[in-house]
Each structure stands twice: as structure tokens, then as C-alpha cells.
Amino acid sequence: MLLSSSTSAVHATVTEVVTEAASADVEAAGLAIALGLVVLGIMLRTRENGARAAILSALGYAFAVLVLAIAVHSNGALTGADAPTAQWFVDHRNSTLDHLAIAITTAGGPPETAALGILIAVALIWRTKRYGPAVILLATVATASILCTALKLIVGRDRPPLSMQLILETDHSFPSGHVTGSGALLMMIALIASARRPTAVRALLLAIALALTVVVACTRMYLGVHWLTDVCAGALIAAAMVTLGGYALHRLDTATADEPTPSRLTIMNRISL
């Protein structure tokens, strides 16, 4: 009986190790495929292949979100850093950072993000007398937020324990709505602000937007209301939608640039009429 029990224990241990290893391999392969799609999209980002490039990159980001969602649902290898990361933020708290994190997370909340997006859209329409960029901005942020909410309901992940939370959050955790909404809005603002500007300016504004998105993500983990995989998924959803939104902006700018400029005689005739 002792031998039988030992054999069963060894078999269970080996099975668990093999299963976990297989899970890790599958997750790693999934992320590799996602990365490959993103890189392929970047390589195809030419005037002739703009739509294909945007779709491939967006699919890559979306596939990475799917891999994370499966890992979270099955408690896979990719969730292994969640608890240590959360504990690290808890261990490095102080009163100054507490107040700063709460201020940032409040400013980046879904209602605040929506209000800021509408305000910026109105300002764009007033300044440019064009509705296109404003509509694309709002559609991108809204779609990203809707996808985030739907995924929350599908995955149904619990928040970190109440003992870790500095502010109370009771809804589902994966993915982070704060990171999704604020990331999509910040990156779209960067793309609109850098339109028809030098590549260096475009890169700088995007870098600033990404840095601010990372700050929001860190505050959510610092406050103990999200896991690392939650904020990563939120950023990936934002990246997927901004990739499509950025292509829509590019097409709009191209169409506007291709419009014939009316001659002085035509303008005078219109005025006289």
C-alpha cells in the first residue's frame, strides 16, 4: 500500500509538472505568434499596404490579449508574476505616493476619460472645422472601452484581496479599464497632434503617451486593485484599437490632402455668388 501511494504521488507530481510545462510552452508560442503578427504589420506599413499592415498589427495585439485571457482563466504560467509584482508595490508604499496614485487613478477613470475625450473632440471640431478626426478619436476610445468591459464579463477574474487594496474595487479585474481607456485616448491624442509633423516629433509624442499609460498602469497596481496581467491586457487592447484608429486618421488626412485646392478665380466667383 505504501508503494502504491508513493507511485500515485510520483505520478501526480510528474503529471502536474508536464502539464504546467505544456501550458507554459503553449502560452509562449501564442505570444510569439502575436509578436510575429505585430512585426509583420510594421514591416508592411507602406502606402500601398496600409490597411493590411494595420489589420495584422491589430490582430497581433488582440491575439496577445487572448493568450493572456486564457492564461488568467486557467491560472497559467503567464500569471506567475502577478502576485510578486503586487506584493512589491505593497511593500513600497508611503503616504506621498498614496495620495499621488489616488489622484492619477481618479484623473484616469472611465468617466473622466470619457469627459476629456468629448472635450478634446469638441476642441478639434472648433479648431479644424472638421468632424472626421473627432469622430475617429471618440470611436477608437469607445470601442476599446466596450471590448474591455465585454472581456471583463467573459473572464470574470477577481480583484486582488481586500487586504491589498487602498481603494475599494469590487467589479471584475481583467483587463484594466483605466489603462484601456486612458491609453487609447492618450495615444490617439498623440497621433492627432503629430499629424503631418516630422517623424521625430511623432515618436516623441507617442513615447510621452506610452509613458503616461505606464504611469496609470503602475498606479492601479500600486493601489492594489489590479494584477500585472490586467494592466498588460488593457494596454494591448488600447494598442490594437489605436492601430486601427491611426490608420483611419491616415486615410482621412490622405483624402483631405488629395482634394484639389480651389483657384483664386473660383473663390472669387463663389464670393460673388
URHUJO-V593427 format. One record per backbone hydrogen bond with DSSP energy under -0.5 kcal/mol. CO is the residue of the C=O (numbers start at 0). NH is the residue of the N-H. Records with the same first field share a line. If there is no record, write none. Layout:
# URHUJO-V593427
CO->NH  NH
This chain:
# URHUJO-V593427
0->4
1->5
2->6
3->7
4->8
5->9
6->10
7->11
8->12
9->13
10->14
11->15
12->16
13->17
14->18
15->19
16->20
17->21
18->22
19->23
20->24
21->25
22->26
23->27
24->28
25->29
26->30
27->31
28->32
29->33
30->34
31->35
32->36
33->37
34->38
35->39
36->40
37->41
38->42
39->43
41->44
43->45
46->49
48->52
49->53
50->54
51->55
52->56
53->57
54->58
55->59
56->60
57->61
58->62
59->63
60->64
61->65
62->66
63->67
64->68
65->69
66->70
67->71
68->72
69->73
70->75
71->74
75->78
76->79
78->81  82
79->83
80->84
81->85
82->86
83->87
84->88
85->89
86->90
87->91
88->91
89->92
93->97
94->98
95->99
96->100
97->101
98->102
99->103
100->104
101->105
102->106
103->107
105->108
108->112
109->113
110->114
111->115
112->116
113->117
114->118
115->119
116->120
117->121
118->122
119->123
120->124
121->125
122->126
123->127
124->128
130->134
131->135
132->136
133->137
134->138
135->139
136->140
137->141
138->142
139->143
140->144
141->145
142->146
143->147
144->148
145->149
146->150
147->151
148->152
149->153
150->154
151->155
156->172
160->163  164
161->164
174->176
175->179
176->180
177->181
178->182
179->183
180->184
181->185
182->186
183->187
184->188
185->189
186->190
187->191
188->192
189->193
191->194
193->196
197->201
198->202
199->203
200->204
201->205
202->206
203->207
204->208
205->209
206->210
207->211
208->212
209->213
210->214
211->215
212->216
213->217
214->218
215->219
216->220
217->221
218->222
219->224  225
220->223
222->165  166
226->230
227->231
228->232
229->175  233
230->234
231->235
232->236
233->237
234->238
235->239
236->240
237->241
238->242
239->243
240->244
241->245
242->246
243->247
244->248
245->249
246->250
247->251
248->252
249->253
250->254
251->255
252->256
253->257
254->258
255->258
262->266
263->267
264->268
265->269
266->270
267->271
268->272
